[in-house]
């Protein structure tokens, strides 16, 4: 054991590696090496216990000082007529600094999960919605319907934390909670009740999703269904679901916008939200959208705070423009509408930097990357491991603190972004 890094156990650690922000982890630091000792899912263990490769700042793949890398990054953005900031995976402080840098450099700004977040935003802007929180779900919901998602594929502890809890502040009995899945290729194992009762699963493809929701609404209104093109088993299952919906005390419909296609995801989400509104005429139902991994929920909120608009925005020519379609990373690169790219990724080293011939600045958690990805590369510390910070949870109502767990020679993303801005 290193005398410079005595062993210590840190409790009540917030995990930043999915947007549930589980805040009950215990992490041991022994000789500056971390190990999760309690409440860690496989994703948390992999990321907290990851051995960071020794990677220095670089220009065209050649090692340089941090100062030289910052100066070169500033020169790229100063010359650019229209830069694109993408990835945007960081904490609240990093999000604030990225927005400030975008304003100074006149950049377009997007997030790696921008497609899903925009599908949600378009529905909220156009039609409005009725939403709940994870706490309400945990304590009140006796019927939970998952549409197009199983939750656990992207949020591993979802059922452990919010579904199969032992107690309820509202007096909900554990045996009274029913789980229903609508969709295909879903992992329904987590939905099996601890007592062994299996969840209902109504199978339909993404293309059939709107039709399925429409049938539910029709059955709720006692509309006669022409069943020639509907499988009898599916129609029978939907009729059973409608009867359970009618008896629910507090129902929640859950989706993950990132699991729907960018082309029609907002239409499916709108159908879900319209169903929730209709159910509230006679009962109590709410929606709950999962999403916002890689700091996405935090970045969406910071963008709204700083610019007055949700993602995606442009600061070109000293004015703020909002266009959720035009300003997507994919469209901007396809149309060759940018002449520089800044890619920020503080949490997930598997996020792929877009292949482009543009001068590219990559700020990321340490990883050995192909030379084509960066004219300038600067390794960053990870919020919640290498420095403290804050993130907003997926339901947008709670901001949780991130702890510094170890001493390592890596800069905060917010500090690097601030220095680039000051060097311009």
C-alpha positions as CSV (number, residue, x, y, z in Angstrom):
1,X,0.0,0.0,0.0
2,X,1.3,3.4,-0.9
3,X,2.0,5.7,2.0
4,X,0.9,8.6,-0.2
5,X,-2.5,7.1,-0.8
6,X,-3.8,5.5,2.4
7,X,-6.7,3.0,2.1
8,X,-10.2,4.5,2.7
9,X,-13.8,3.5,2.1
10,X,-16.1,6.2,0.7
11,X,-19.8,5.7,1.2
12,X,-22.8,7.3,-0.4
13,X,-21.0,7.7,-3.7
14,X,-23.1,8.9,-6.7
15,X,-22.5,6.9,-9.9
16,X,-22.3,9.1,-13.0
17,X,-22.4,6.3,-15.6
18,X,-26.1,6.3,-16.2
19,X,-28.7,8.9,-15.6
20,X,-30.3,7.1,-12.7
21,X,-27.4,8.5,-10.6
22,X,-27.6,5.8,-8.0
23,X,-26.2,7.5,-4.9
24,X,-25.7,4.5,-2.5
25,X,-22.5,3.0,-3.7
26,X,-19.5,2.2,-1.5
27,X,-16.1,2.6,-3.2
28,X,-12.8,1.6,-1.7
29,X,-9.6,3.6,-2.6
30,X,-6.6,1.5,-1.9
31,X,-3.2,2.9,-3.1
32,X,-5.2,5.2,-5.4
33,X,-7.0,2.2,-7.1
34,X,-10.7,2.1,-6.8
35,X,-13.0,-0.9,-6.2
36,X,-16.8,-0.9,-5.8
37,X,-17.6,-2.8,-2.6
38,X,-21.4,-2.3,-2.4
39,X,-24.4,-1.6,-4.7
40,X,-22.4,-1.4,-8.0
41,X,-23.9,-2.7,-11.2
42,X,-21.6,-4.2,-13.9
43,X,-21.4,-0.8,-15.6
44,X,-20.4,1.0,-12.4
45,X,-17.8,-1.6,-11.5
46,X,-16.3,-1.5,-15.0
47,X,-16.0,2.3,-15.0
48,X,-14.9,2.9,-11.4
49,X,-12.4,0.1,-11.5
50,X,-11.0,0.9,-14.9
51,X,-7.3,1.4,-15.2
52,X,-6.7,4.7,-17.0
53,X,-4.1,4.4,-19.7
54,X,-1.3,6.9,-19.5
55,X,-2.1,9.3,-22.4
56,X,-0.6,12.8,-22.8
57,X,-2.0,15.8,-24.6
58,X,-1.1,15.6,-28.3
59,X,-1.1,17.6,-31.5
60,X,-1.3,15.4,-34.7
61,X,-0.5,12.5,-32.5
62,X,2.8,14.0,-31.1
63,X,3.0,14.5,-27.4
64,X,2.9,18.1,-26.2
65,X,2.3,20.1,-23.1
66,X,-1.2,21.0,-21.9
67,X,-0.5,24.6,-22.6
68,X,0.6,23.9,-26.2
69,X,-2.5,21.8,-26.8
70,X,-4.8,24.5,-25.4
71,X,-3.2,27.2,-27.5
72,X,-3.5,25.1,-30.6
73,X,-7.2,24.3,-29.9
74,X,-7.9,28.0,-29.4
75,X,-6.3,28.8,-32.7
76,X,-8.5,26.2,-34.5
77,X,-11.6,27.7,-33.0
78,X,-10.5,31.3,-33.7
79,X,-10.0,30.5,-37.4
80,X,-13.2,28.5,-37.8
81,X,-16.1,30.3,-39.4
82,X,-18.6,27.7,-38.1
83,X,-17.4,25.1,-35.5
84,X,-19.5,22.2,-34.3
85,X,-19.4,21.1,-30.7
86,X,-20.6,17.5,-30.3
87,X,-20.5,14.7,-27.8
88,X,-20.9,17.3,-25.1
89,X,-20.7,14.5,-22.4
90,X,-19.8,16.3,-19.2
91,X,-21.1,17.5,-15.8
92,X,-23.0,20.7,-15.0
93,X,-19.8,22.8,-14.7
94,X,-18.4,21.4,-17.9
95,X,-21.7,22.1,-19.7
96,X,-21.7,25.7,-18.6
97,X,-18.1,26.2,-19.9
98,X,-18.9,24.5,-23.2
99,X,-21.8,26.8,-23.7
100,X,-19.6,29.8,-22.9
101,X,-17.0,28.6,-25.4
102,X,-19.7,28.0,-28.0
103,X,-20.9,31.6,-27.5
104,X,-17.5,33.1,-27.9
105,X,-16.6,31.0,-31.0
106,X,-20.0,31.2,-32.7
107,X,-20.4,27.4,-32.7
108,X,-23.3,25.0,-33.2
109,X,-23.8,22.7,-30.2
110,X,-25.3,19.2,-30.0
111,X,-25.2,16.2,-27.6
112,X,-24.3,12.6,-28.4
113,X,-27.9,11.7,-27.4
114,X,-29.4,14.7,-29.1
115,X,-31.7,12.7,-31.4
116,X,-33.6,11.1,-28.5
117,X,-33.7,14.2,-26.4
118,X,-35.1,16.2,-29.4
119,X,-37.9,13.7,-29.9
120,X,-39.0,14.3,-26.3
121,X,-38.6,18.1,-26.6
122,X,-40.7,18.3,-29.8
123,X,-43.6,16.6,-28.1
124,X,-43.3,18.8,-25.0
125,X,-43.2,21.9,-27.1
126,X,-46.1,20.9,-29.4
127,X,-48.5,19.1,-27.2
128,X,-47.3,19.2,-23.6
129,X,-47.3,16.1,-21.3
130,X,-48.1,14.8,-17.8
131,X,-45.0,13.4,-16.2
132,X,-44.0,11.8,-12.9
133,X,-40.7,11.3,-11.0
134,X,-38.7,8.3,-10.0
135,X,-39.8,8.8,-6.4
136,X,-43.5,8.9,-7.3
137,X,-43.0,5.7,-9.4
138,X,-41.3,4.0,-6.5
139,X,-43.9,4.9,-3.9
140,X,-47.2,5.0,-5.7
141,X,-47.4,3.1,-9.0
142,X,-49.4,-0.1,-9.0
143,X,-49.3,-0.5,-12.8
144,X,-46.2,0.1,-14.8
145,X,-46.2,-0.1,-18.6
146,X,-42.9,-0.2,-20.5
147,X,-43.4,0.9,-24.2
148,X,-40.4,0.1,-26.4
149,X,-37.9,-0.3,-23.6
150,X,-37.0,-2.7,-20.8
151,X,-35.2,0.0,-18.9
152,X,-32.4,-2.4,-17.6
153,X,-30.5,-2.5,-20.9
154,X,-29.4,1.1,-20.3
155,X,-30.2,1.6,-16.6
156,X,-29.1,-1.6,-15.0
157,X,-30.4,-1.0,-11.4
158,X,-33.8,0.4,-12.4
159,X,-35.9,-2.4,-11.0
160,X,-33.7,-2.8,-8.0
161,X,-34.0,0.8,-7.1
162,X,-37.5,1.8,-8.1
163,X,-39.7,-1.2,-8.7
164,X,-39.1,-4.1,-6.3
165,X,-38.5,-1.9,-3.3
166,X,-39.4,-3.4,0.1
167,X,-41.4,-0.4,1.4
168,X,-43.5,2.4,0.1
169,X,-44.2,5.9,1.6
170,X,-47.7,5.7,0.2
171,X,-48.5,2.3,1.7
172,X,-48.3,0.5,-1.7
173,X,-48.2,-3.3,-1.2
174,X,-45.4,-5.0,-3.0
175,X,-47.7,-7.7,-4.4
176,X,-50.1,-5.1,-5.8
177,X,-47.6,-3.9,-8.5
178,X,-48.1,-5.2,-12.0
179,X,-45.6,-4.9,-14.9
180,X,-46.4,-4.8,-18.6
181,X,-44.1,-4.7,-21.6
182,X,-45.1,-3.5,-25.0
183,X,-42.5,-4.1,-27.8
184,X,-40.1,-6.7,-29.1
185,X,-36.5,-7.7,-28.3
186,X,-37.0,-6.7,-24.7
187,X,-35.2,-8.2,-21.7
188,X,-38.2,-8.9,-19.5
189,X,-36.4,-10.9,-16.8
190,X,-36.1,-8.0,-14.5
191,X,-39.9,-7.7,-14.6
192,X,-40.4,-11.0,-12.9
193,X,-41.9,-10.4,-9.4
194,X,-39.6,-11.6,-6.5
195,X,-42.4,-14.0,-5.7
196,X,-42.2,-15.5,-9.2
197,X,-45.1,-13.8,-11.0
198,X,-44.2,-13.1,-14.6
199,X,-44.9,-9.8,-16.3
200,X,-47.3,-9.4,-19.2
201,X,-45.6,-9.0,-22.6
202,X,-47.5,-7.7,-25.6
203,X,-45.1,-8.1,-28.6
204,X,-45.1,-5.6,-31.4
205,X,-42.4,-4.1,-33.6
206,X,-41.5,-0.4,-33.6
207,X,-43.5,0.0,-36.8
208,X,-46.6,-1.4,-35.0
209,X,-46.2,0.8,-31.9
210,X,-48.5,3.6,-32.9
211,X,-51.1,1.1,-34.1
212,X,-50.9,-0.7,-30.8
213,X,-51.4,2.5,-28.8
214,X,-54.3,3.4,-31.0
215,X,-56.0,0.1,-30.3
216,X,-55.6,0.6,-26.5
217,X,-57.2,4.0,-26.8
218,X,-60.0,2.6,-28.9
219,X,-60.7,-0.2,-26.5
220,X,-60.7,2.3,-23.6
221,X,-63.5,4.2,-25.4
222,X,-65.4,1.0,-26.2
223,X,-64.8,1.4,-29.9
224,X,-65.4,-1.7,-32.0
225,X,-62.2,-3.1,-33.4
226,X,-62.1,-4.5,-36.9
227,X,-59.8,-7.4,-36.0
228,X,-59.1,-8.8,-39.5
229,X,-55.5,-7.5,-39.4
230,X,-54.8,-8.0,-35.7
231,X,-53.6,-11.3,-34.3
232,X,-56.3,-12.7,-32.0
233,X,-53.8,-13.3,-29.2
234,X,-52.5,-9.7,-29.4
235,X,-56.1,-8.3,-29.3
236,X,-56.9,-10.5,-26.3
237,X,-53.8,-9.3,-24.5
238,X,-54.7,-5.7,-25.2
239,X,-58.2,-6.2,-23.9
240,X,-56.7,-7.6,-20.6
241,X,-54.4,-4.7,-20.4
242,X,-57.3,-2.2,-20.8
243,X,-59.1,-3.9,-17.9
244,X,-56.0,-3.6,-15.7
245,X,-55.6,0.0,-16.7
246,X,-59.2,0.7,-15.7
247,X,-58.6,-0.8,-12.2
248,X,-55.2,1.0,-11.6
249,X,-54.9,3.4,-8.7
250,X,-51.8,5.1,-10.1
251,X,-50.3,4.0,-13.5
252,X,-47.1,5.0,-15.1
253,X,-46.1,4.6,-18.8
254,X,-42.3,4.5,-19.3
255,X,-40.4,5.0,-22.5
256,X,-36.8,5.8,-23.6
257,X,-36.7,8.3,-26.4
258,X,-33.3,7.1,-27.5
259,X,-34.7,3.7,-28.3
260,X,-37.0,5.1,-31.0
261,X,-35.9,6.1,-34.5
262,X,-35.0,9.8,-35.0
263,X,-37.3,9.9,-38.0
264,X,-40.6,9.0,-36.2
265,X,-39.7,8.8,-32.5
266,X,-41.6,12.0,-31.7
267,X,-44.7,10.6,-33.2
268,X,-44.6,7.5,-31.0
269,X,-43.9,9.6,-27.9
270,X,-46.8,11.9,-28.8
271,X,-49.1,8.9,-29.0
272,X,-48.0,7.8,-25.6
273,X,-48.5,11.2,-24.1
274,X,-51.9,11.6,-25.7
275,X,-52.8,8.2,-24.1
276,X,-51.7,9.4,-20.7
277,X,-53.8,12.6,-21.0
278,X,-56.8,10.6,-22.0
279,X,-56.4,8.2,-19.1
280,X,-56.3,11.1,-16.7
281,X,-59.9,11.9,-17.6
282,X,-61.1,8.9,-15.5
283,X,-58.0,7.8,-13.5
284,X,-54.5,8.8,-12.5
285,X,-51.7,8.1,-14.9
286,X,-48.3,9.7,-15.7
287,X,-45.5,9.3,-18.1
288,X,-41.9,8.8,-17.3
289,X,-39.2,9.3,-20.0
290,X,-35.8,7.6,-19.4
291,X,-32.7,9.0,-21.1
292,X,-29.9,11.5,-20.6
293,X,-27.0,9.2,-20.1
294,X,-23.5,10.7,-20.6
295,X,-24.6,13.9,-18.9
296,X,-27.4,14.5,-21.4
297,X,-30.1,15.5,-18.9
298,X,-27.7,18.0,-17.3
299,X,-26.6,19.4,-20.7
300,X,-30.1,19.9,-21.9
301,X,-31.0,21.8,-18.8
302,X,-27.8,23.9,-18.9
303,X,-28.4,24.7,-22.6
304,X,-31.9,26.0,-21.6
305,X,-30.6,28.0,-18.7
306,X,-27.8,29.6,-20.7
307,X,-29.4,30.2,-24.1
308,X,-33.1,30.2,-23.4
309,X,-33.5,27.2,-25.8
310,X,-33.2,23.4,-25.5
311,X,-30.7,21.6,-27.7
312,X,-29.8,22.2,-30.6
313,X,-28.6,25.8,-30.8
314,X,-26.1,27.9,-32.8
315,X,-24.3,31.0,-31.7
316,X,-23.3,32.0,-35.3
317,X,-23.0,35.7,-36.1
318,X,-23.5,36.7,-32.5
319,X,-27.1,35.5,-32.3
320,X,-28.8,32.4,-30.9
321,X,-30.6,30.2,-33.3
322,X,-32.6,27.0,-32.4
323,X,-33.2,24.3,-34.9
324,X,-33.5,20.7,-33.6
325,X,-33.3,19.2,-37.1
326,X,-30.7,21.3,-39.0
327,X,-28.2,21.5,-36.1
328,X,-27.9,17.8,-35.5
329,X,-24.3,16.5,-35.6
330,X,-25.2,14.0,-38.4
331,X,-26.8,16.7,-40.6
332,X,-24.1,19.3,-40.1
333,X,-21.3,16.9,-41.0
334,X,-23.2,15.5,-43.9
335,X,-23.9,18.9,-45.3
336,X,-20.3,20.0,-44.7
337,X,-21.7,23.0,-42.8
338,X,-18.9,23.1,-40.2
339,X,-15.2,23.8,-40.6
340,X,-14.0,22.5,-37.2
341,X,-15.2,19.9,-34.7
342,X,-14.8,19.8,-30.9
343,X,-15.7,16.5,-29.4
344,X,-16.2,16.3,-25.6
345,X,-16.6,12.9,-23.8
346,X,-15.9,12.8,-20.0
347,X,-17.6,9.5,-19.1
348,X,-17.8,6.8,-21.8
349,X,-14.6,5.9,-23.8
350,X,-16.6,3.8,-26.2
351,X,-18.3,6.9,-27.8
352,X,-17.0,7.1,-31.3
353,X,-15.6,10.4,-32.6
354,X,-17.2,11.1,-36.0
355,X,-14.9,10.3,-38.9
356,X,-14.3,13.6,-40.6
357,X,-11.6,15.5,-42.4
358,X,-12.3,18.6,-40.3
359,X,-9.7,19.9,-37.8
360,X,-10.8,18.0,-34.7
361,X,-10.3,18.7,-31.1
362,X,-11.0,15.8,-28.8
363,X,-11.3,16.2,-25.0
364,X,-12.0,12.9,-23.4
365,X,-11.5,10.5,-20.6
366,X,-8.0,8.9,-21.3
367,X,-8.1,6.5,-24.2
368,X,-5.8,5.6,-27.0
369,X,-7.5,6.8,-30.1
370,X,-6.8,6.5,-33.8
371,X,-4.8,9.4,-35.2
372,X,-7.5,10.5,-37.6
373,X,-9.8,11.5,-34.8
374,X,-7.8,14.4,-33.4
375,X,-5.6,17.3,-34.5
376,X,-5.6,18.2,-30.8
377,X,-6.2,15.6,-28.1
378,X,-6.4,16.4,-24.3
379,X,-7.2,13.7,-21.7
380,X,-9.7,14.7,-19.0
381,X,-10.6,13.6,-15.6
382,X,-13.9,11.9,-15.0
383,X,-16.5,13.8,-12.9
384,X,-17.4,11.7,-9.9
385,X,-14.0,9.9,-9.9
386,X,-11.2,12.4,-10.5
387,X,-13.0,15.6,-9.4
388,X,-16.3,16.7,-7.8
389,X,-19.2,18.0,-9.6
390,X,-23.0,17.8,-10.2
391,X,-25.4,16.0,-12.5
392,X,-29.1,16.1,-13.0
393,X,-31.1,12.8,-12.8
394,X,-33.1,11.4,-15.7
395,X,-36.4,12.8,-14.3
396,X,-35.1,16.4,-14.3
397,X,-36.1,17.1,-10.7
398,X,-32.9,16.2,-8.6
399,X,-29.3,17.4,-8.9
400,X,-26.9,15.1,-7.2
401,X,-23.3,15.8,-6.1
402,X,-20.4,13.8,-7.5
403,X,-17.4,13.1,-5.2
404,X,-13.7,13.2,-5.9
405,X,-12.5,9.7,-5.1
406,X,-8.8,9.7,-6.0
407,X,-5.8,11.8,-6.8
408,X,-4.7,11.7,-10.4
409,X,-3.0,14.1,-12.8
410,X,-5.9,14.9,-15.0
411,X,-7.7,18.2,-15.5
412,X,-11.4,18.9,-15.1
413,X,-13.2,19.4,-18.4
414,X,-14.6,22.7,-17.2
415,X,-11.0,24.0,-16.5
416,X,-9.7,23.0,-20.0
417,X,-12.7,24.6,-21.7
418,X,-12.3,27.8,-19.7
419,X,-8.6,28.0,-20.7
420,X,-9.3,27.4,-24.4
421,X,-11.9,30.3,-24.2
422,X,-9.5,32.6,-22.5
423,X,-6.7,31.8,-25.0
424,X,-8.9,32.8,-28.0
